[in-house]
Amino acid sequence: MSVAIADWKKYVCRACGVIYDEELGDPDSGIAAGTRFDDIPEDWECPLCGVTKADFVFYQPVEVSATVRAPALVTPSRSPGVIVVGGGTAGWSAVEALRALDPDVSITLVSACSADRYRKPELSVSLSEKRTPERLVFESGQAAATRLGIRLVAHAYAIGLSPALRQLRTTAGTFRYRQLILAQGARPIVPSGLPRELCWRVNDLSMWSRMQRQLEAGPVRVAVIGAGLIGCELAEDLARAGHTVTVLEVSDRPLAALLPVPASRRLLANWTRLGIRFLPGRRASVDEQRATDACAAQRTSEASSGSPLANVRAMQSEKVITTQHGERIAVDLVLCATGLATEGRLARMAGLEFAHGIVVDKRTLRTSVPDVYALGDCISFAGEPCRFIDPIAAQAAAIAHAVSGFEHAGYHHEPPVIRVKTRSTPIVVRGMPSRELDWQIVEEDDEHLAMAQYRDGEIVSSLTVGSRRIELAA
């Protein structure tokens, strides 16, 4: 007897957002189509980020009646409803949570881009797999708007907010709202000394797509400035894609704020095997210069020897990185991965409390202004930003219940599972590491490392490095 399509279930990875669909299975990992989630081996790993089956939770896509459709035209004069600012994971999560509770509420989503849906964590592992932007998008913004019965205002920027008038001013006009949800994310930081026009940043699909087009011609020399989560993941992905990669970091090792020394050393050892050059304790500036006579001679030599870099370099000027030690490093592309910051202009203009992000109530996600909520990368709790995929669904559910007037236990913030998508050195961190506590080795051999931090005999954070999984509750 065949199984009805409606009986197939889906489960979403809490760490990166990948969805396991029972109907499709995971053939690349040996899980045949039609395999029930309960029947998957316990040691099965997320195909994107590598966390285990225990980190997946049930996922129910939101559908609306076939008679509900988003209006073809968007006009600023429509009656007030709920406005969501931001077309990324957080914005769409808020829309889906609202629609699941209330099939009739008017929802408008304002997005600076097309609001196409994709899984942001995939960006840092897609170059080596030769994925295209088309492959990364799993639902267009307009298709999602139609499915959920909302109005999508795409390619529009929020430029002003007046809580007293309940108005949001955008480049597409002024919209009145009943409740407003801010999900505008965060922007890459570009330190002084690094001209923005010479540095690539990867924080959304549009940025990634433009960089990917620059790399299509063949292998180039890339400098990655910053060895945090994104810098480490992109450095390895670029190296696996065939590029020559140099990583510069102000700290003495990669992921110094997250990992203990033994874990960073394992990552560095595998970087050496991949040909990634790591320069610690470096502060850098970047300049652009046309080819000197010496460079031209070098390129002529490369061309005659059939070097794959020759054609690429011949079409562009070099970027020269200078460090505080007087080193000069010639590269073709500079990628800045030195962290994120929330743009505070809109929030401050509206009088919202702001401290390294929009300050929100820990339970309701409400801002300091009535009927204005926020979630995702743009928020902070007690001055600490919250920039992880894992908590977004729970944040969206809390906001949706508050906006819709339904009882809810509220949002409860828990330390997320952090997966560093460096395939040479799989790293999973649970709990929030404390600088005040020492790391202790639990297990160690050539293939894997397990460490933990303890307080009063209880594990408060743990990590595993390597292919073998050791589950340590935090």
Buried (B, 14 or more C-beta within 10 A) or exposed (E): EEEEEEEBBBBBBBBBBBBBBBEBBBEEEEBEEEBEBEEBEEEBBBBBBBBBBEBBEEBEEBBBEEEBBBBEEBEBEEEBBBBBBBBBBBBBBBBBBBBBBBBEBBBBBBBBBBBBBBBBBBBBBBBBEEBEBEEBBEBBBBBBBBBBBBBBBBBBBBEEBEBEEBBBBBEBEBBBBBBBBBBBBBBBBBBEEBBEEBBBBBBBBBBBBEBBEEBEBBBBBBBBBBBBBBBBBBBBBBBBBBBBBBBBBBBEBBBBEBBBEBBBBBBBEBBEEBEBBBBBEBBBBBEEEEBEEEBEEBBEEBBEEEBEBBEBBEEBEBBBBBBEEEEEBBBBBBBBBBBBBBEBEBBEEBBBEBBBBBBBBEBBBBBBBEBBBBBBBBBBBEEEBBBBBBBBBBBBBBBBBBBBEEEBEBBEEEBBBBBBBBBBBBBBBBBBBEEEEEBEEBEBEEEBBBBBBBEEEEBBBBBBBBEBBBEBEB
